């Protein structure tokens, strides 16, 4: 059936499109129900493993306490084995509990989407046959509104997934860094405490080592906090924060990075500063992990129509067309994250790279 003159949707076409959308939403509802059931099964399996690890944790702690009370009965190898077992169990328990939290968050996201779909279905099924209030053009607008609802659901899903990915990254960094080191510090401090009554000289040696570990942990924790949210970004702004981050990046990765800032006359809107900082951070992380570069250049240029940010390296480059299909998953996720940040500010990310010729990431962000 052809549309009526003027490109306006006919009542029959509107009803046909409405029926198709209803069927698609019901299919989506069924798919979400299946995914929810799969998550229930997976959560049961993970919870069972958590319970086993929790029981094992009690046994390991009991053995650690016995060792601390009877140090002379254990060799250094025995101590190392016990500590390693304790750390491994703690690590698995930490990760499993984090996985449960992620599964619960996904279930909540599914519940939210199901509720929205159901409300839409309820509204659609209550429409009278041939309903087109105010004329047929209103019917077309109604169908477009349903399409926007589906698009909104996709955006919500992407935002939730991005949050979960970030939480997973943070939990892994916390576990592999401060949490692991803190466990070792507690165990070593307890050894020092026992040695004070047995061998003062050995206790002093252990305390010196403990002091070194504490200092290293403090520096690592400060770096971790800076990566999560540098306080100077709120206090001093984008340029000083980037200069501090680039200085630390250069020292850590032995890659020379230069920063050029043009046209800045004051602070930028806070969401823009955060987004630009994260885009530069993610770009340089990709340089360190994948580029095998010796030099990178970061440029920020504030122009009349917005902010232009470029991060360019002299690394090995890659084939942009093959990135999504064959490229490194971590790099692809990093670029997707940068695109999301830019698009939330109505900006764009442009990626240029050639094998053997380096890579250039450009972010164009409008400034109100």
C-alpha positions, 0 to 999 in steps of 0.5 A: 500500500502506497502512502497518501499524497504529501508523504503522510503515513496512511492509517493502514500503514500506521496500524501495520507498523504499530503491529510490527513494533509490538511484535518486536518488543514482545520478542525483545521481552522474551529474549530478556527473560531468557537472559535473566534466567541464564543470569540466575543460573550463573549467579547460583554457580558463582555463589556456590564457589564463593561459599566454598572459598569462604569455608576454605578461607577459615581453614587457611586463616587458622593455619596462618595463626598457628604458624605465627604462634610457632614460627620455629616449626615452619621453614621459610618455604612453608611460610611462603606456601601458606602465604601464597595459598592465603593470597590466592584464596583471597584473590579468587574470593574477591573476584568472585564477589565482584562477579556477583555484583556485576551479575546483580547489576546486569539483572537490574538493568534487564529489569529496568528495560523489561519495565520500560518495554512492558509500559510501552506494550501496555500503551500500544495494546490499549489503542483503539483500532485505527486510532490516529488522534488529530489526523494521520500525521499524529499516527506517524509521530507516534510510531517515530516516538516508539522508535525513539523509545527503542533508541533510548533503551539502547543508550541506557544499555550502553551507559550501564555496560560502560559503568560495569566495564569501568567498575570491573577495571577498577576492581581488578586494579584494586585487587592486583595493586593495593589489596594484594600489597596490603595483604602482604603488609599485614602478614609481614607485620605479624611476623615482625611482631613475633620476631621481636620476642625471638630475634631482635636483629632479624626483626629489624631487618624485617621492619626495614623491608616492611617500611620499604613496602609501605612506602611503595604501596603509598606511592602506588595508591596515590597513583591509583587515586590520581588515575581514578579522579585527579583532584587538581582537575577540579581545583586547577583545571585541565592544562595543569592536570594533563601536564602532571599526568604526562610527566608521570606517564613519561617517567613510568613508560619511558615514552617522551610526550609533549603537550601543546595548548593553544587558545586557552583563556580560562577554565572549560566547562567541567564535563568537557574537562573531564571528557578531554582528560579521559580521552587523552588518558585512554589514548596514551594508555593505548600508546603504552600498551600497543604502539611500541612508540618512542614519542607522542604529541598531545595538542589542545586547540581552543577555537571559535567553534569548539575544542580540538584535541589530538594525540599522535604517536610514532608507533607501529600503527595498525589497519583501522578497517580491521580493528573491530573484526581482528584487532586487539579487544582492549584497544577496540574497547578503549576507542569505543570508550573515547567515542562515547565520551565525545558523543555525550558532548555532541562531539566526534572522534576521528582515528587515523593509522597506517601500519608502520606510520603511527596513529593519530586520534582526534577529538572535536568537541563543541563548546557552548 
